[in-house]
Amino acid sequence: MTIAAILVALVLLLFTGMPIFAGLAIFAGVLLLGQGGLASVTEVIFGELNHYLLVAIPLFAYMAHVMIRGRIVDDLYDTAYTLTRHLPGGLGVATIVACTIFAAISGSSVATALTIGAVAIPQMLRFGYPPRLAYGLVAAGGTLGILIPPSGPMVLYGVTTDTSIGGLFMAGVVPGLMMAAIFVVYAIASVALRHGHLQREPRASLGEALRAIGKSAWALSLPVFVLGGMYAGVFTATEAAAAGALLALAVGAFVYRTIGLRAIWEAAIDASRTSAMLFMILAGAAVFGHVLTKMRIPQEIVELVVSFDLGVTGFLVAMMALIFVLGMFLESISIILITSPVILPVMQHLGINPIWYGILLTINLELAQITPPVGMNLFTIKAITRAPMGEIIRGAAPYVLLMIAAMALVMIWPQIALWLPGTMAAQR
């Protein structure tokens, strides 16, 4: 009952509109007053933020902002459409493909939906796609931004639970591609069965395809360079972030020539703001986790789970249901930092692989991006289109069911997530 009361009180506090970091820190501070442990707060915060792995967050953010400011995404979308235009719903398929590639650059669902949506939605509407279909495709495709690495939420989860970030990144690749494939199949089937009148263009010739790929070769090389380096053991996650940021800067400045000194500075400012916000939230969550430990809440939860004899499957189903509900009201970072310290001892007791759980958690956090009332991708699409929110929600609704099905597949067959990190050079 104690943990339930604490979580309910914290969620209600966050509903007041108070910044997340302030809500966590103030709430934890009030609880600490009764424990006589306020003097330890500075040590807790320093210990949590004094992690070399956290350097990856501003570096990946900088890489994404450079790519966005360099307008490199336009070539990615054109290439995807050239290769898929002959398929039913070719523009929709191109949207999912472009989201998949950009997800391997940005690490953000909102950035993916915003950047690809600004290009793809006007195109789909111009070609006669029903607005609901266009909105749903971008909303769902944008969620891939945090599952396909690099991923900001994965870095936070890895730091919070002391889980290999490189392993988490590799574990997100196969589920991310699987989910993208599910979205593509649904888009093709939806257009073929219900919107067969939509215009289809001839299949691209080999020459056209090669020219399109060549045009975006540098942009396509970036995720290959970052993920390939981590897989081969050449880079750690943090080193990969630095190398990726440097390559993105070189591509934007010397290949596309769309990045000048002003844009470099503005990208650095944007990445700094994003990172500072995340670090402040992480500091507040560290204090909150410290309070829970002092109050022996994790130990009580372990004892409760043992008494109910839920087992691995029962525990995972219960946690995914809880996080799905929390995702309707809280944003992803809050959910990670509130729940992870509490359930980590339970996962250790049940022998749950933290990488496997991290992927299930990330898929659930993707769902949070497209479920009302606070799904961020829904608001992003509204900002782009000024469309009625009800229309956007109805467009995204089928993809909620598809993502739940994908999460169930990963839960039933853990090797979907665990196979690739198990083959990494660094783990051999």
C-alpha positions as CSV (number, residue, x, y, z in Angstrom):
1,M,0.0,0.0,0.0
2,T,2.9,2.4,0.7
3,I,4.3,2.3,-2.8
4,A,0.8,2.6,-4.3
5,A,0.2,5.7,-2.2
6,I,3.6,7.2,-3.1
7,L,3.1,6.6,-6.9
8,V,-0.4,8.0,-6.9
9,A,0.7,11.1,-5.0
10,L,3.6,11.6,-7.4
11,V,1.5,11.2,-10.5
12,L,-1.1,13.7,-9.1
13,L,1.7,16.1,-8.4
14,L,3.0,15.8,-12.0
15,F,-0.6,16.4,-13.3
16,T,-0.4,19.9,-11.8
17,G,1.9,20.9,-14.6
18,M,5.0,21.1,-12.4
19,P,8.2,20.3,-14.3
20,I,9.1,16.7,-14.0
21,F,12.5,17.2,-12.4
22,A,11.1,19.6,-9.8
23,G,8.2,17.2,-9.0
24,L,10.5,14.3,-8.5
25,A,13.0,16.3,-6.4
26,I,10.5,18.1,-4.2
27,F,8.4,15.0,-3.6
28,A,11.5,13.0,-2.7
29,G,12.8,15.8,-0.5
30,V,9.6,15.9,1.5
31,L,9.8,12.1,2.0
32,L,13.5,12.5,3.0
33,L,12.6,15.0,5.7
34,G,10.9,12.2,7.6
35,Q,14.0,10.0,7.1
36,G,16.6,12.5,8.2
37,G,18.6,12.0,5.0
38,L,18.6,15.4,3.3
39,A,22.4,15.7,3.7
40,S,22.9,12.8,1.3
41,V,21.1,14.4,-1.6
42,T,24.1,16.1,-3.2
43,E,26.1,12.9,-3.1
44,V,23.3,11.0,-4.7
45,I,22.9,13.5,-7.5
46,F,26.6,13.7,-8.2
47,G,26.9,9.9,-8.2
48,E,24.0,9.5,-10.6
49,L,25.3,12.1,-13.1
50,N,28.9,11.2,-12.8
51,H,28.6,8.6,-15.5
52,Y,30.7,8.5,-18.7
53,L,27.9,6.8,-20.5
54,L,25.7,9.9,-20.2
55,V,28.0,11.8,-22.6
56,A,26.2,9.8,-25.4
57,I,23.0,11.8,-24.8
58,P,24.2,15.3,-25.9
59,L,26.3,13.7,-28.7
60,F,23.4,11.8,-30.2
61,A,21.2,14.8,-29.8
62,Y,23.7,16.9,-31.6
63,M,24.0,14.4,-34.5
64,A,20.2,14.5,-34.9
65,H,20.0,18.3,-34.9
66,V,22.8,18.6,-37.5
67,M,21.0,16.2,-39.8
68,I,17.7,18.0,-39.4
69,R,19.2,21.5,-40.0
70,G,21.1,20.1,-42.9
71,R,17.8,19.2,-44.6
72,I,19.3,15.8,-45.4
73,V,16.0,14.1,-44.7
74,D,14.6,15.3,-48.0
75,D,16.9,13.0,-49.9
76,L,16.1,10.1,-47.6
77,Y,12.4,10.5,-48.4
78,D,12.9,10.9,-52.1
79,T,15.0,7.7,-52.2
80,A,12.5,5.7,-50.3
81,Y,9.7,6.8,-52.6
82,T,11.7,6.0,-55.7
83,L,12.2,2.5,-54.5
84,T,8.6,1.9,-53.4
85,R,6.4,4.0,-55.7
86,H,5.2,0.9,-57.6
87,L,3.6,-0.7,-54.6
88,P,0.0,-0.1,-53.4
89,G,0.3,2.8,-51.0
90,G,3.8,3.5,-52.2
91,L,3.9,6.9,-50.6
92,G,2.8,5.3,-47.3
93,V,5.5,2.7,-47.6
94,A,8.1,5.4,-48.4
95,T,7.0,7.2,-45.2
96,I,7.6,4.2,-43.0
97,V,10.9,3.5,-44.7
98,A,12.0,7.1,-44.3
99,C,10.9,7.0,-40.6
100,T,12.9,3.8,-40.1
101,I,16.1,5.3,-41.5
102,F,15.7,8.6,-39.7
103,A,15.0,6.8,-36.5
104,A,18.5,5.4,-36.8
105,I,19.8,9.0,-36.8
106,S,17.6,11.0,-34.5
107,G,16.9,8.8,-31.4
108,S,13.6,10.7,-30.9
109,S,10.0,9.8,-31.8
110,V,8.9,13.4,-31.9
111,A,11.8,14.5,-34.1
112,T,11.1,11.6,-36.5
113,A,7.4,12.4,-36.7
114,L,8.0,16.1,-37.1
115,T,10.8,15.8,-39.7
116,I,9.3,13.1,-41.9
117,G,5.7,14.3,-41.4
118,A,6.5,17.8,-42.6
119,V,7.7,16.2,-45.9
120,A,5.4,13.2,-46.2
121,I,1.9,14.4,-45.1
122,P,1.6,17.1,-47.8
123,Q,2.8,14.7,-50.4
124,M,0.3,12.0,-49.4
125,L,-2.6,14.5,-49.3
126,R,-1.6,15.8,-52.7
127,F,-1.8,12.3,-54.2
128,G,-5.3,11.7,-52.7
129,Y,-4.5,9.7,-49.6
130,P,-7.3,10.0,-47.0
131,P,-6.1,12.3,-44.3
132,R,-6.7,9.7,-41.6
133,L,-4.4,7.2,-43.4
134,A,-1.7,9.8,-43.8
135,Y,-1.8,10.9,-40.2
136,G,-1.7,7.3,-38.9
137,L,1.3,6.4,-41.0
138,V,3.4,9.3,-39.7
139,A,2.3,8.9,-36.1
140,A,3.1,5.2,-36.1
141,G,6.3,5.5,-38.2
142,G,7.5,8.3,-35.9
143,T,7.4,6.0,-32.8
144,L,10.3,4.0,-34.3
145,G,12.6,6.8,-33.3
146,I,13.1,5.4,-29.8
147,L,13.2,1.7,-30.7
148,I,15.7,1.7,-33.6
149,P,19.0,2.9,-32.1
150,P,20.3,5.4,-31.1
151,S,17.6,6.0,-28.5
152,G,17.6,8.5,-25.7
153,P,15.2,6.5,-23.5
154,M,17.4,3.4,-23.9
155,V,20.4,5.4,-22.7
156,L,18.4,6.6,-19.6
157,Y,17.2,3.1,-18.9
158,G,20.7,1.7,-19.3
159,V,22.2,4.2,-16.9
160,T,19.3,3.8,-14.4
161,T,19.5,0.0,-14.3
162,D,23.3,-0.4,-15.1
163,T,22.5,-2.3,-18.3
164,S,24.8,-2.4,-21.4
165,I,23.7,0.5,-23.6
166,G,25.4,-1.1,-26.6
167,G,23.5,-4.3,-25.9
168,L,20.2,-2.4,-25.7
169,F,20.9,-0.6,-29.0
170,M,21.6,-3.9,-30.8
171,A,18.6,-5.5,-29.1
172,G,16.3,-2.7,-30.6
173,V,17.4,-3.4,-34.2
174,V,15.5,-6.6,-35.0
175,P,12.3,-5.6,-33.2
176,G,12.4,-2.2,-34.8
177,L,12.8,-3.6,-38.3
178,M,10.0,-6.2,-37.5
179,M,7.7,-3.4,-36.4
180,A,8.5,-1.3,-39.5
181,A,7.7,-4.4,-41.7
182,I,4.4,-4.8,-39.9
183,F,3.5,-1.2,-40.6
184,V,4.5,-1.6,-44.3
185,V,2.4,-4.7,-44.7
186,Y,-0.6,-3.0,-43.1
187,A,-0.1,0.1,-45.3
188,I,0.0,-2.0,-48.5
189,A,-3.0,-4.1,-47.4
190,S,-5.0,-1.0,-46.3
191,V,-4.5,0.8,-49.6
192,A,-5.0,-2.3,-51.8
193,L,-8.2,-3.3,-50.0
194,R,-9.8,0.0,-49.3
195,H,-8.1,2.7,-51.4
196,G,-7.3,0.9,-54.7
197,H,-8.1,4.1,-56.6
198,L,-4.9,5.8,-55.4
199,Q,-2.4,6.6,-58.0
200,R,0.6,4.2,-58.5
201,E,3.6,5.0,-60.5
202,P,5.8,2.7,-62.7
203,R,8.5,0.7,-61.0
204,A,11.8,2.6,-60.9
205,S,14.4,1.4,-63.4
206,L,17.7,0.1,-62.2
207,G,19.3,3.3,-63.2
208,E,16.8,5.4,-61.3
209,A,17.1,3.3,-58.2
210,L,20.9,3.5,-58.2
211,R,20.9,7.3,-58.7
212,A,18.4,7.7,-55.9
213,I,20.5,5.5,-53.6
214,G,23.6,7.4,-54.6
215,K,22.0,10.7,-53.9
216,S,21.4,9.7,-50.3
217,A,24.4,7.4,-49.8
218,W,26.1,9.7,-47.3
219,A,22.9,10.0,-45.2
220,L,22.3,6.2,-45.4
221,S,25.9,5.6,-44.3
222,L,25.5,7.3,-41.0
223,P,23.4,4.7,-39.2
224,V,25.5,1.9,-40.8
225,F,28.6,3.6,-39.5
226,V,27.3,4.1,-35.9
227,L,25.6,0.7,-35.5
228,G,28.2,-1.2,-37.4
229,G,31.0,0.2,-35.3
230,M,29.2,-0.8,-32.1
231,Y,28.3,-4.3,-33.4
232,A,31.9,-4.9,-34.4
233,G,33.2,-3.7,-31.1
234,V,35.1,-0.8,-32.6
235,F,33.1,1.8,-30.6
236,T,31.4,1.9,-27.3
237,A,28.0,3.6,-27.3
238,T,29.5,6.8,-26.2
239,E,32.3,6.7,-28.8
240,A,29.8,5.8,-31.5
241,A,27.8,8.9,-30.5
242,A,30.9,11.1,-30.9
243,A,31.9,9.5,-34.2
244,G,28.4,9.8,-35.5
245,A,28.1,13.5,-34.6
246,L,31.5,14.2,-36.3
247,L,30.4,12.3,-39.5
248,A,27.0,14.1,-39.5
249,L,28.8,17.4,-39.2
250,A,31.2,16.5,-42.1
251,V,28.3,15.4,-44.3
252,G,26.3,18.5,-43.7
253,A,29.2,20.9,-44.1
254,F,31.2,19.4,-46.9
255,V,28.9,17.1,-48.9
256,Y,25.5,18.8,-48.7
257,R,27.0,22.2,-47.9
258,T,23.8,23.1,-45.9
259,I,25.5,23.5,-42.6
260,G,27.4,26.7,-41.8
261,L,28.9,28.1,-38.6
262,R,25.6,29.6,-37.5
263,A,23.8,26.3,-38.0
264,I,26.6,24.4,-36.1
265,W,26.2,26.8,-33.2
266,E,22.4,26.6,-33.2
267,A,22.5,22.7,-33.3
268,A,24.8,22.8,-30.3
269,I,22.5,25.0,-28.4
270,D,19.4,22.8,-29.2
271,A,21.3,19.7,-28.2
272,S,22.5,21.3,-25.0
273,R,19.0,22.3,-24.0
274,T,17.6,18.9,-24.7
275,S,20.5,17.2,-22.7
276,A,20.2,19.7,-19.8
277,M,16.5,18.9,-19.4
278,L,17.2,15.2,-19.4
279,F,20.0,15.5,-16.8
280,M,17.8,17.6,-14.5
281,I,15.1,14.9,-14.7
282,L,17.7,12.2,-14.1
283,A,18.9,14.1,-11.0
284,G,15.4,14.3,-9.6
285,A,14.8,10.6,-10.3
286,A,18.0,9.7,-8.5
287,V,16.8,11.4,-5.3
288,F,13.4,9.7,-5.7
289,G,15.1,6.3,-6.1
290,H,17.3,7.0,-3.1
291,V,14.2,7.7,-1.0
292,L,12.6,4.4,-2.1
293,T,15.7,2.5,-1.2
294,K,15.8,4.1,2.3
295,M,12.2,3.2,2.8
296,R,12.8,-0.4,1.7
297,I,10.1,-0.1,-0.9
298,P,11.9,-2.3,-3.5
299,Q,12.3,-5.1,-0.9
300,E,8.6,-4.9,-0.1
301,I,7.7,-5.2,-3.7
302,V,9.9,-8.3,-4.1
303,E,8.2,-9.8,-1.1
304,L,4.8,-8.9,-2.6
305,V,5.6,-10.5,-6.0
306,V,6.9,-13.6,-4.3
307,S,3.8,-13.9,-2.2
308,F,1.5,-13.7,-5.3
309,D,3.8,-16.1,-7.2
310,L,3.3,-14.2,-10.4
311,G,6.2,-15.7,-12.3
312,V,8.1,-14.1,-15.1
313,T,5.1,-14.0,-17.6
314,G,2.6,-12.8,-15.1
315,F,5.0,-10.0,-13.8
316,L,5.8,-8.8,-17.4
317,V,2.1,-8.7,-18.4
318,A,1.2,-6.8,-15.2
319,M,4.1,-4.3,-15.8
320,M,3.3,-3.8,-19.4
321,A,-0.4,-3.1,-18.6
322,L,0.7,-0.7,-15.9
323,I,3.1,1.2,-18.1
324,F,0.5,1.3,-20.9
325,V,-1.9,3.1,-18.6
326,L,0.9,5.4,-17.3
327,G,1.9,6.2,-20.9
328,M,-1.5,7.8,-21.5
329,F,-0.7,10.5,-18.9
330,L,3.1,10.7,-18.4
331,E,5.9,11.1,-20.9
332,S,8.5,8.4,-21.5
333,I,11.3,9.7,-19.4
334,S,9.1,10.0,-16.3
335,I,7.9,6.4,-16.7
336,I,11.5,5.1,-17.0
337,L,12.8,7.0,-14.0
338,I,9.9,6.4,-11.8
339,T,9.4,2.6,-12.4
340,S,12.9,1.3,-13.1
341,P,14.4,1.7,-9.7
342,V,11.4,0.1,-8.1
343,I,11.1,-3.0,-10.2
344,L,14.9,-3.7,-10.8
345,P,15.1,-5.9,-7.6
346,V,12.1,-7.8,-8.8
347,M,13.6,-8.4,-12.2
348,Q,16.8,-9.7,-10.5
349,H,14.8,-12.0,-8.2
350,L,12.8,-13.4,-11.2
351,G,15.9,-13.7,-13.4
352,I,14.5,-11.4,-16.1
353,N,17.1,-10.3,-18.7
354,P,17.3,-6.5,-18.3
355,I,17.9,-6.0,-22.0
356,W,14.8,-8.0,-22.9
357,Y,12.7,-6.0,-20.4
358,G,14.3,-2.8,-21.8
359,I,13.0,-3.6,-25.3
360,L,9.5,-4.5,-24.0
361,L,9.5,-1.2,-22.1
362,T,10.6,0.8,-25.1
363,I,7.9,-0.7,-27.3
364,N,5.4,0.2,-24.6
365,L,6.8,3.8,-24.5
366,E,6.3,3.9,-28.3
367,L,2.6,3.2,-27.6
368,A,2.6,6.1,-25.3
369,Q,3.5,8.4,-28.2
370,I,0.2,7.7,-30.0
371,T,-2.3,7.1,-27.2
372,P,-4.4,10.0,-25.9
373,P,-4.7,12.2,-24.0
374,V,-1.0,13.1,-24.0
375,G,0.5,11.2,-27.0
376,M,3.3,13.5,-28.2
377,N,3.3,12.3,-31.8
378,L,-0.5,13.1,-32.0
379,F,0.2,16.7,-30.9
380,T,3.2,16.8,-33.3
381,I,1.0,15.9,-36.3
382,K,-1.7,18.4,-35.2
383,A,1.0,21.1,-35.1
384,I,2.0,20.2,-38.7
385,T,-1.5,19.9,-40.2
386,R,-3.9,21.8,-37.9
387,A,-6.2,18.8,-38.3
388,P,-8.9,17.8,-35.8
389,M,-7.4,15.7,-33.0
390,G,-10.1,13.2,-33.3
391,E,-9.2,12.5,-36.9
392,I,-5.5,12.0,-35.9
393,I,-6.4,9.7,-33.1
394,R,-8.6,7.5,-35.4
395,G,-5.8,7.4,-37.9
396,A,-3.3,6.1,-35.3
397,A,-5.7,3.7,-33.6
398,P,-5.0,0.6,-35.8
399,Y,-1.3,1.0,-35.1
400,V,-1.9,0.7,-31.4
401,L,-3.2,-2.8,-31.9
402,L,-0.3,-3.6,-34.3
403,M,2.3,-2.5,-31.7
404,I,0.6,-4.4,-28.9
405,A,0.9,-7.5,-31.2
406,A,4.6,-6.8,-31.8
407,M,5.2,-6.4,-28.0
408,A,3.5,-9.8,-27.5
409,L,5.8,-11.4,-30.1
410,V,8.9,-10.1,-28.3
411,M,7.5,-11.3,-25.0
412,I,6.8,-14.8,-26.3
413,W,10.0,-15.1,-28.2
414,P,12.8,-13.2,-26.3
415,Q,15.4,-14.1,-29.0
416,I,13.8,-11.5,-31.3
417,A,15.5,-8.9,-29.1
418,L,18.3,-11.0,-27.6
419,W,19.8,-12.7,-30.7
420,L,21.7,-9.8,-32.2
421,P,23.3,-8.5,-29.0
422,G,24.3,-12.1,-28.2
423,T,26.4,-12.1,-31.4
424,M,28.2,-8.8,-30.8
425,A,31.9,-8.9,-31.0
426,A,32.3,-7.1,-27.7
427,Q,30.3,-9.9,-26.0
428,R,32.1,-12.9,-27.5
